[in-house]
């Protein structure tokens, strides 16, 4: 029934919700989520690089 979970007999740690089985995420939705996460990480990297530059660290030559 919707709202319940299904557990594999062979693999006890493999548990899926019935909702996921009945309405799996679309590949396009998964791609959009991944792109959003990547954009957030790129923004964080840029902010970190900017802070390092402000501290006088040359991020292009430092290891």
Residue pairs with C-beta under 8 A, 6 or more apart in sequence:
1 18
2 18
2 19
2 22
3 17
3 18
3 19
4 17
4 18
5 15
5 16
5 17
5 18
6 15
6 16
6 17
6 18
6 21
7 14
7 15
8 14
8 15
49 59
52 59
53 59
